[in-house]
Amino acid sequence: MLSIKIIFWTLIFIVFYAYIGYGIILYLIIRIKRLFSKSTIAEASDFELPEVTLFIAAYNERDFVETKLENSFNLNYPKDKLKIMWVTDGSDDGTPDLLRKYENITVLHEPARNGKINAMNRGFKYVTSPIVVFSDANTILGKESIREIVRLFSKPEVGCVSGEKRIFKKEKDSAAGAGEGIYWKYESKLKQWDAELYSVVGAAGELFAVRTALFQPVEPDTLLDDFIISLRIAMNGHTIQYSPEAYAMETSSSNVKEEMKRKIRIAAGGIQSVIRLYPLLNIFKYGVLSFQYISHRVLRWTIAPFSLPFIFVLNLVLGINVGLFSLNLYSILLWCEILFYTSALTGWYLENKQLRVKILFIPYYFFIMNLSIFLGFKRFVTRQQSVNWERAKRGV
């Protein structure tokens, strides 16, 4: 039983550290760091602001074109310094034709659909500005977002800036919407602390920017282009910074089925990214960046999710050994696990019945998030995940 207990507590530590413990340690480190240093970034005048390209790779996004362009034209950035570029390869719903009706934007289109990353690699050849901001067609940017991003580039060591993803909060959110919103609030805080310590570990595709000179085309079968692009910049000695004031808003997935579709793809891309960025696991070479990467990303995409079923089985063995109805620590932990998974499954059942109980949102979302890792891993190893993005249906 001793060996079972050692394995059990080791796995418990890994899961706790991956989802909560790293955040606690990060917060404590940041608090100490603030005692010894303060960082200030000067504001730039309009005259000093660099030219920026807002780059939007879109596939069949006709329904979002007007809203996205209205939002883009109203951003608080000098009009003569903001270029807008759309790459609509493969779109057959009239997206490129609608875009061409507008002035002062560049539209690149090819009939063949070869995936988002291929559209990005192709379109990037036409970028001439020193900074390029990537954004999705179905997201609304905060009015000051471009200016906030450019402000962070005033430090020469910054090679990439990640914006914040925000979820439109509805009065009656589904479990997917509520869970996703809570998750992204927590993630945003971790990103703020990561950036303050050294560097964010991966940008969000909804809104991120890079120095044009540092962009490297990525492999055409890449699933998480934003993650690979940004971290390769960091691996070359630059940092990824983060601004919650530069944000992109979108509605949550319409239901958990649609949210799982998105997360399964992300999970498959996460496994692919860990393999392709394997040199970053060398903490002796990359130091703090490796520590952040392993703690914030690698554990969540690999060891932590796969530890969960083993924890339950080992806890069951230990619980039976001491007596399921005793007041022993292992039996208490086992019943807590049973309650947690029962809550998650109850949330799933009620969601399908269009009944929502807020207290169940967190265990439900945590459950589907980790279930998606297993399904994403299966899809990756069986090579069933297409590079062509199938956008999840969003709520209204």
Secondary structure, 3 states (H helix, E strand, C coil): CHHHHHHHHHHHHHHHHHHHHHHHHHHHHHHHHHHHCCCCCCCCCCCCCCCEEEEEECCCCHHHHHHHHHHHHCCCCCHHHEEEEEECCCCCCCHHHHHCCCCCCEEECCCCCCCHHHHHHHHHCCCCCCEEEEECCCCEECCCHHHHHHHHCCCCCEEEEEEEEEECCCCCCCHHHHHHHHHHHHHHHHHHHHHHHCCCCCCCCCEEEEEHHHCCCCCCCCCCHHHHHHHHHHHCCCEEEEEEEEEEEECCECCHHHHHHHHHHHHHHHHHHHHHCHHHHCHHHHCHHHHHHHHHHHHHHCHHHHHHHHHHHHHHHHHHHHCCCCCCHHHHHHHHHHHHHHHHHHHHHHHHCCCCCHHHHHHHHHHHHHHHHHHHHHHHHCCCCCCCCCCCCECC
